[in-house]
Every structure is written in structure tokens, then in C-alpha cells.
Amino acid sequence: MIIFLAFLYLFSGIVYFYSHKSGYSLLRFMLKQKNINFHLSIEIIFLIFSSYIVFTTQPLNWIIAMLMLLHAVGIVWVIGNPKKFYTLAQESIELDSDLMENAVVLTFIGYAGLTSFSGIVY
């Protein structure tokens, strides 16, 4: 399951990268407030898979647990204060779109690396 989660992170990073390079930005699509359900669906998918790994493996996989908490905080923030979240997201994208797109791609690839590393360690 850890390999599947790592692949899911890697696949997401590749999709974000490809959509940005082809002229259609998946990140801009997800960070529009009218697409909140799509954004939450993606976050919940990652939360479910990471939660499954955390709660079914022994000993506790701290790396996956931290990723799970990051997804949980993201969901709570989007649900709890969507106006502030989307305002901050739009300001970040307007400031430097290419930097934001590349940061998201590198974040997902980093998460994939951390996830696969945690499979080796645990």
C-alpha cells in the first residue's frame, strides 16, 4: 500500500507538471472556489490512503502519519475558512504562477520520495 501511495503522489506531480506545460493549469482549476468539491475530493483520497497505512502498520510509520496530518489540516482549513484559503491561494498564484506550479510539482514528488523512503525504513 505504501508503494501505491508513493505512486499516487508521483502521478499527481506528473499530472500537475504536464497540465502546466501544456497550457492548462490543473492547479489554477483546483484553486478556484467554485471547484471546492474537486479539491476536497483529492485531499480526502490522499487522507484515506495515508490513514489506512498509518492505522494498519506496526510500528507506527511517522512519515506517513505526518503526511496524513498535513492532508487533514488542509481539509479542515478549506472547510473551516474557505474564503481566506482561496484568497491566499489566488494571491500566491498571481504573485508568481510558474514558481507556484513548480513548487506544487516538487512537493508532490517530494511526498512520493518520503513515502517510498518510509516503506524502506519501516
One Martini backbone bead per residue (centre of mass of N, CA, C, O) as a GRO file, in nm:
protein
  122
    1MET     BB    1   0.055   0.065  -0.017
    2ILE     BB    2   0.299   0.254  -0.019
    3ILE     BB    3   0.352   0.236  -0.322
    4PHE     BB    4   0.080   0.351  -0.409
    5LEU     BB    5   0.110   0.627  -0.271
    6ALA     BB    6   0.368   0.708  -0.418
    7PHE     BB    7   0.243   0.691  -0.700
    8LEU     BB    8   0.019   0.900  -0.652
    9TYR     BB    9   0.208   1.136  -0.605
   10LEU     BB   10   0.366   1.116  -0.869
   11PHE     BB   11   0.123   1.138  -1.060
   12SER     BB   12   0.032   1.417  -0.963
   13GLY     BB   13   0.290   1.568  -1.039
   14ILE     BB   14   0.275   1.500  -1.342
   15VAL     BB   15   0.000   1.628  -1.398
   16TYR     BB   16   0.072   1.914  -1.314
   17PHE     BB   17   0.307   1.947  -1.511
   18TYR     BB   18   0.160   1.885  -1.778
   19SER     BB   19  -0.066   2.098  -1.753
   20HIS     BB   20   0.126   2.341  -1.750
   21LYS     BB   21   0.287   2.281  -2.023
   22SER     BB   22   0.003   2.269  -2.200
   23GLY     BB   23  -0.175   2.536  -2.072
   24TYR     BB   24  -0.316   2.374  -1.840
   25SER     BB   25  -0.418   2.443  -1.507
   26LEU     BB   26  -0.487   2.249  -1.239
   27LEU     BB   27  -0.431   2.444  -1.008
   28ARG     BB   28  -0.625   2.670  -1.094
   29PHE     BB   29  -0.874   2.492  -1.089
   30MET     BB   30  -0.856   2.404  -0.782
   31LEU     BB   31  -0.825   2.728  -0.682
   32LYS     BB   32  -1.128   2.747  -0.715
   33GLN     BB   33  -1.410   2.788  -0.533
   34LYS     BB   34  -1.609   2.622  -0.724
   35ASN     BB   35  -1.387   2.360  -0.681
   36ILE     BB   36  -1.403   2.237  -0.386
   37ASN     BB   37  -1.487   1.939  -0.430
   38PHE     BB   38  -1.237   1.850  -0.587
   39HIS     BB   39  -1.027   1.924  -0.377
   40LEU     BB   40  -1.145   1.749  -0.146
   41SER     BB   41  -1.131   1.478  -0.293
   42ILE     BB   42  -0.825   1.463  -0.316
   43GLU     BB   43  -0.760   1.490  -0.014
   44ILE     BB   44  -0.928   1.243   0.080
   45ILE     BB   45  -0.773   1.029  -0.070
   46PHE     BB   46  -0.505   1.075   0.075
   47LEU     BB   47  -0.618   1.035   0.362
   48ILE     BB   48  -0.713   0.743   0.334
   49PHE     BB   49  -0.445   0.606   0.253
   50SER     BB   50  -0.274   0.711   0.491
   51SER     BB   51  -0.456   0.602   0.718
   52TYR     BB   52  -0.434   0.306   0.648
   53ILE     BB   53  -0.132   0.285   0.697
   54VAL     BB   54  -0.119   0.389   0.991
   55PHE     BB   55  -0.351   0.180   1.113
   56THR     BB   56  -0.200  -0.107   0.984
   57THR     BB   57   0.086  -0.046   1.093
   58GLN     BB   58   0.379  -0.202   1.234
   59PRO     BB   59   0.500   0.039   1.321
   60LEU     BB   60   0.476   0.357   1.329
   61ASN     BB   61   0.445   0.577   1.053
   62TRP     BB   62   0.563   0.894   1.068
   63ILE     BB   63   0.562   0.999   0.781
   64ILE     BB   64   0.267   0.931   0.708
   65ALA     BB   65   0.142   1.078   0.951
   66MET     BB   66   0.229   1.362   0.860
   67LEU     BB   67   0.083   1.358   0.587
   68MET     BB   68  -0.196   1.312   0.705
   69LEU     BB   69  -0.203   1.577   0.870
   70LEU     BB   70  -0.176   1.768   0.629
   71HIS     BB   71  -0.443   1.683   0.497
   72ALA     BB   72  -0.627   1.745   0.738
   73VAL     BB   73  -0.559   2.047   0.756
   74GLY     BB   74  -0.649   2.118   0.470
   75ILE     BB   75  -0.945   2.040   0.506
   76VAL     BB   76  -1.010   2.221   0.749
   77TRP     BB   77  -0.937   2.488   0.612
   78VAL     BB   78  -1.134   2.476   0.373
   79ILE     BB   79  -1.391   2.442   0.552
   80GLY     BB   80  -1.348   2.670   0.777
   81ASN     BB   81  -1.180   2.891   0.556
   82PRO     BB   82  -1.227   2.947   0.237
   83LYS     BB   83  -1.176   3.247   0.180
   84LYS     BB   84  -0.882   3.260   0.285
   85PHE     BB   85  -0.763   3.032   0.116
   86TYR     BB   86  -0.836   3.148  -0.173
   87THR     BB   87  -0.697   3.419  -0.139
   88LEU     BB   88  -0.412   3.310  -0.090
   89ALA     BB   89  -0.393   3.142  -0.351
   90GLN     BB   90  -0.434   3.376  -0.556
   91GLU     BB   91  -0.195   3.547  -0.463
   92SER     BB   92   0.024   3.335  -0.524
   93ILE     BB   93  -0.035   3.304  -0.828
   94GLU     BB   94  -0.009   3.610  -0.907
   95LEU     BB   95   0.284   3.649  -0.825
   96ASP     BB   96   0.390   3.330  -0.920
   97SER     BB   97   0.302   3.084  -1.121
   98ASP     BB   98   0.553   2.908  -1.182
   99LEU     BB   99   0.645   2.868  -0.893
  100MET     BB  100   0.389   2.732  -0.788
  101GLU     BB  101   0.381   2.495  -0.983
  102ASN     BB  102   0.665   2.383  -0.911
  103ALA     BB  103   0.611   2.345  -0.606
  104VAL     BB  104   0.388   2.133  -0.634
  105VAL     BB  105   0.549   1.924  -0.788
  106LEU     BB  106   0.781   1.895  -0.578
  107THR     BB  107   0.600   1.812  -0.345
  108PHE     BB  108   0.490   1.548  -0.465
  109ILE     BB  109   0.767   1.421  -0.514
  110GLY     BB  110   0.855   1.436  -0.219
  111TYR     BB  111   0.626   1.260  -0.108
  112ALA     BB  112   0.708   1.012  -0.270
  113GLY     BB  113   0.988   0.983  -0.143
  114LEU     BB  114   0.898   0.960   0.152
  115THR     BB  115   0.715   0.717   0.116
  116SER     BB  116   0.929   0.520   0.004
  117PHE     BB  117   1.124   0.552   0.243
  118SER     BB  118   0.923   0.444   0.459
  119GLY     BB  119   0.918   0.155   0.334
  120ILE     BB  120   1.216   0.095   0.399
  121VAL     BB  121   1.227   0.156   0.706
  122TYR     BB  122   0.950  -0.015   0.777
   0.00000   0.00000   0.00000
